[in-house]
Amino acid sequence: MPGRRQVLFVTDLAYQARGRRYCDEDIFLTSRLRDAFDIALCHPLDAVSLMDTFDGVVVRNSGPVLHYQKAYDTFREQAMARGTRVYNPLSGRGDMAGKQYLLDLTAAGYPVIPTIDQPEDLRLLPEVDQYAVKPRTGADSIGLTFLPREHLGDLAYGDVLVQPRVDFRYEVSFYYVDATFQYALNAPDPERRWVLEPYEPTDADLAFARRFIDWNTIDHGIQRVDACRTQDGELLLVELEDLNPYLSLDLVPERTRDSFVESMTSSLHQFLETPRQL
């Protein structure tokens, strides 16, 4: 059809995620987005060689880039050099850029799990039984370990982040398209992160999540704000997912799913109309 935008949808349909079926979500999304766009799917390793013939590239459930870090770095470099429209835009300050944002937000006083990366900053962390140690470039809990405080001095600082292990009541995720809230899901059982249920956020919850959406300054794209509810009732940021956040669309009501697709379609149309960045 003349005038329809052509979109390269980057996904790894064979990726095996714990507790989730990434492929089902992207099969659903592309089946619906096809009403508005001409869409082709490709593996992340093929994106660089294919992207020039499309109006834009949508990066979705492609799995942790740690599994293909060199290829992903090349994709970013080539996309920026060629002025390729990538959705989400590569300017994201959250997980797209590594875990530095946890340090930045801690230093700026945001409600985030306190995070340090230098041994001299251990004094800034609260006294708890165990501490979470994660790679700076980690994803999907890869490389995550828990250690008592007396072992923290032996770490190879610089490559890892350290946080107190928070005793929380549950985790909750807030899903956004552009800066518009779409829905929320929570995991009532802390031991079963991906057993999720619909969650009705309060105004205070939404104000909490919106602070991080505003901080990230992505005009167009999909973001997920992951938080935990402490025993005191406070929300603390766990992750700001702005690269390829899994959406758990199979767990929301049909009307919510339809609304999300409409929002993403509108957002993608607007994004593809923006001038290329050369």
C-alpha positions as CSV (number, residue, x, y, z in Angstrom):
1,M,0.0,0.0,0.0
2,P,1.6,3.4,-1.0
3,G,2.6,5.6,1.9
4,R,2.9,2.8,4.5
5,R,6.0,2.9,6.5
6,Q,8.3,-0.1,6.5
7,V,9.6,-1.3,9.9
8,L,12.3,-3.8,10.7
9,F,11.2,-5.5,13.9
10,V,14.2,-6.9,15.8
11,T,13.5,-10.0,18.0
12,D,14.9,-13.3,18.9
13,L,12.0,-15.7,18.6
14,A,14.1,-18.6,19.9
15,Y,15.3,-16.9,23.1
16,Q,14.4,-18.9,26.2
17,A,13.4,-16.6,29.1
18,R,12.7,-17.8,32.6
19,G,9.0,-17.8,33.2
20,R,8.1,-15.9,30.0
21,R,7.6,-16.7,26.3
22,Y,9.1,-13.8,24.5
23,C,8.2,-15.1,21.1
24,D,4.5,-15.1,21.8
25,E,4.5,-11.5,22.7
26,D,6.3,-10.4,19.5
27,I,4.2,-12.6,17.3
28,F,1.1,-10.9,18.8
29,L,2.6,-7.4,18.5
30,T,3.7,-7.7,14.9
31,S,0.3,-9.3,13.9
32,R,-1.4,-6.1,15.2
33,L,1.2,-3.6,14.0
34,R,0.9,-5.0,10.6
35,D,-2.4,-3.3,10.2
36,A,-0.5,0.0,10.2
37,F,3.0,-0.8,8.9
38,D,4.8,-3.1,6.5
39,I,6.8,-5.2,8.9
40,A,9.7,-7.7,8.6
41,L,11.2,-9.6,11.6
42,C,14.9,-10.3,12.0
43,H,17.3,-11.6,14.5
44,P,19.4,-9.0,16.3
45,L,22.6,-10.4,14.5
46,D,21.1,-9.5,11.2
47,A,19.9,-6.0,12.0
48,V,22.9,-4.0,10.7
49,S,22.9,-5.7,7.2
50,L,19.1,-5.1,6.8
51,M,18.2,-1.9,8.4
52,D,19.1,0.6,5.6
53,T,16.1,-0.6,3.5
54,F,13.5,0.3,6.2
55,D,12.1,3.5,7.5
56,G,12.8,2.5,11.1
57,V,14.0,-0.3,13.4
58,V,12.0,-1.5,16.4
59,V,14.0,-3.3,19.0
60,R,11.8,-5.6,21.1
61,N,12.3,-9.0,22.7
62,S,15.8,-9.6,21.5
63,G,17.1,-11.0,24.8
64,P,20.0,-9.6,27.0
65,V,22.6,-8.0,24.7
66,L,25.3,-9.6,26.8
67,H,24.8,-12.7,24.6
68,Y,25.8,-10.7,21.5
69,Q,27.5,-7.6,22.9
70,K,29.9,-7.0,20.1
71,A,27.1,-7.2,17.5
72,Y,24.9,-4.9,19.6
73,D,27.7,-2.4,19.9
74,T,28.2,-2.4,16.1
75,F,24.5,-2.0,15.6
76,R,24.4,1.1,17.9
77,E,27.5,2.6,16.2
78,Q,26.2,2.0,12.7
79,A,22.6,3.2,13.5
80,M,24.0,6.5,14.9
81,A,26.4,6.9,12.1
82,R,23.7,6.3,9.4
83,G,21.0,8.3,11.2
84,T,18.8,5.2,11.5
85,R,15.5,5.7,13.4
86,V,15.7,3.2,16.2
87,Y,12.7,2.7,18.6
88,N,13.4,3.0,21.4
89,P,15.8,5.8,20.6
90,L,19.5,5.0,21.5
91,S,19.6,8.1,23.7
92,G,18.0,6.2,26.7
93,R,19.7,6.7,30.0
94,G,18.3,3.6,31.7
95,D,19.3,-0.1,31.2
96,M,20.1,0.7,27.5
97,A,23.2,2.5,28.7
98,G,24.2,-0.1,31.5
99,K,23.7,0.3,35.2
100,Q,25.3,3.7,35.7
101,Y,21.9,5.2,36.1
102,L,21.5,3.4,39.5
103,L,24.6,5.3,40.8
104,D,23.5,8.6,39.3
105,L,20.0,8.3,40.8
106,T,21.4,7.3,44.2
107,A,23.7,10.3,44.2
108,A,20.8,12.6,43.1
109,G,18.6,11.4,46.0
110,Y,16.0,9.6,44.0
111,P,14.0,6.8,45.6
112,V,16.2,4.0,44.3
113,I,17.8,1.0,46.0
114,P,21.1,2.6,47.3
115,T,23.9,1.6,44.9
116,I,27.7,2.0,45.1
117,D,30.7,1.0,43.0
118,Q,33.6,1.9,45.1
119,P,34.8,0.3,48.4
120,E,35.1,3.6,50.1
121,D,31.3,4.1,49.6
122,L,30.3,1.0,51.5
123,R,29.7,3.3,54.5
124,L,26.8,4.8,52.5
125,L,24.9,1.5,52.5
126,P,22.6,0.5,55.3
127,E,23.6,-2.5,57.5
128,V,21.8,-5.6,56.3
129,D,22.5,-9.3,56.4
130,Q,23.3,-9.6,52.7
131,Y,24.2,-7.4,49.8
132,A,23.4,-7.9,46.1
133,V,26.4,-7.8,43.8
134,K,25.7,-7.4,40.1
135,P,27.7,-6.6,36.9
136,R,27.6,-3.1,35.6
137,T,26.4,-4.5,32.3
138,G,24.2,-7.2,33.8
139,A,20.7,-8.1,32.7
140,D,18.0,-10.7,33.5
141,S,19.9,-11.4,36.8
142,I,22.9,-12.7,34.9
143,G,25.9,-12.7,37.3
144,L,23.9,-11.6,40.3
145,T,25.3,-12.9,43.6
146,F,24.6,-12.2,47.3
147,L,27.3,-11.7,49.9
148,P,27.6,-10.8,53.6
149,R,29.2,-7.4,54.3
150,E,32.5,-8.9,55.5
151,H,33.1,-10.3,52.0
152,L,32.5,-7.0,50.1
153,G,36.1,-5.8,50.5
154,D,37.3,-8.7,48.3
155,L,35.3,-7.6,45.2
156,A,36.8,-6.4,42.0
157,Y,35.3,-2.9,42.2
158,G,34.8,-1.1,38.9
159,D,33.1,-3.9,37.2
160,V,30.3,-4.5,39.7
161,L,27.7,-2.6,41.7
162,V,26.7,-3.3,45.3
163,Q,23.3,-2.8,46.8
164,P,21.7,-3.8,50.1
165,R,19.4,-6.9,49.7
166,V,16.0,-5.3,50.4
167,D,13.4,-7.1,52.4
168,F,10.4,-6.2,50.3
169,R,6.8,-7.1,50.3
170,Y,6.4,-7.4,46.5
171,E,7.6,-6.1,43.2
172,V,5.6,-3.9,40.9
173,S,6.1,-2.8,37.3
174,F,4.7,0.3,35.5
175,Y,4.5,0.3,31.7
176,Y,4.7,3.4,29.6
177,V,4.4,4.3,25.9
178,D,6.2,7.7,25.5
179,A,5.3,9.5,28.7
180,T,1.8,8.0,29.0
181,F,1.1,5.3,31.6
182,Q,-0.5,2.2,30.2
183,Y,-0.9,-0.4,33.0
184,A,0.8,-1.9,36.0
185,L,1.5,-5.5,37.1
186,N,2.8,-6.8,40.4
187,A,4.4,-10.0,41.7
188,P,2.8,-10.7,45.0
189,D,5.3,-13.5,45.9
190,P,8.9,-12.1,46.1
191,E,10.2,-15.6,45.2
192,R,8.2,-15.7,41.9
193,R,9.2,-12.6,40.0
194,W,7.3,-13.5,36.8
195,V,4.0,-14.7,38.3
196,L,2.3,-11.4,37.8
197,E,-1.2,-10.0,38.4
198,P,-2.9,-6.7,37.3
199,Y,-2.2,-3.9,39.8
200,E,-4.2,-0.8,40.4
201,P,-1.7,2.0,41.1
202,T,-2.4,4.8,43.5
203,D,-1.7,8.5,42.6
204,A,1.4,8.3,44.7
205,D,2.6,5.1,42.8
206,L,2.2,6.9,39.5
207,A,4.0,10.0,40.7
208,F,6.9,7.7,41.8
209,A,7.1,6.1,38.4
210,R,6.7,9.3,36.5
211,R,9.8,10.8,38.1
212,F,11.9,8.2,36.3
213,I,10.1,8.5,33.0
214,D,10.7,12.3,33.1
215,W,14.4,11.7,34.1
216,N,15.0,9.5,31.2
217,T,13.8,12.1,28.6
218,I,12.8,9.6,25.9
219,D,10.2,11.3,23.7
220,H,9.0,8.2,21.9
221,G,9.3,4.6,23.1
222,I,8.4,1.9,25.5
223,Q,9.6,1.9,29.1
224,R,9.1,-0.3,32.2
225,V,9.7,1.1,35.7
226,D,10.4,-1.8,38.1
227,A,10.1,-1.1,41.8
228,C,9.8,-3.0,45.1
229,R,7.5,-2.2,48.0
230,T,9.5,-2.3,51.2
231,Q,8.1,-3.5,54.5
232,D,7.7,0.2,55.5
233,G,5.5,0.7,52.4
234,E,8.0,2.8,50.4
235,L,8.6,2.2,46.7
236,L,12.2,1.9,45.6
237,L,13.4,1.7,42.0
238,V,14.9,-1.7,41.0
239,E,15.4,-1.1,37.3
240,L,14.5,1.4,34.5
241,E,14.0,-0.8,31.4
242,D,14.3,1.2,28.2
243,L,16.0,-1.1,25.8
244,N,13.7,-4.1,25.2
245,P,11.4,-4.4,28.2
246,Y,9.2,-7.5,28.3
247,L,5.6,-6.3,28.5
248,S,3.6,-9.3,29.8
249,L,0.8,-8.4,27.5
250,D,-0.7,-11.9,27.9
251,L,-1.5,-11.0,31.5
252,V,-3.6,-7.9,31.0
253,P,-7.3,-7.6,30.0
254,E,-8.0,-7.5,26.2
255,R,-9.1,-3.8,26.3
256,T,-5.8,-2.9,28.0
257,R,-3.9,-4.9,25.4
258,D,-5.8,-3.1,22.6
259,S,-5.1,0.2,24.1
260,F,-1.4,-0.5,24.4
261,V,-1.2,-1.5,20.7
262,E,-3.1,1.7,19.7
263,S,-0.6,3.8,21.8
264,M,2.4,2.1,20.4
265,T,1.1,2.5,16.8
266,S,0.5,6.2,17.3
267,S,3.9,6.6,19.0
268,L,5.7,4.8,16.2
269,H,3.9,6.8,13.5
270,Q,5.0,10.0,15.2
271,F,8.5,8.8,15.7
272,L,8.9,7.8,12.1
273,E,7.8,11.3,11.0
274,T,10.7,12.9,13.0
275,P,13.7,14.0,10.9
276,R,16.6,11.5,10.7
277,Q,19.5,12.3,13.1
278,L,22.7,12.5,10.9
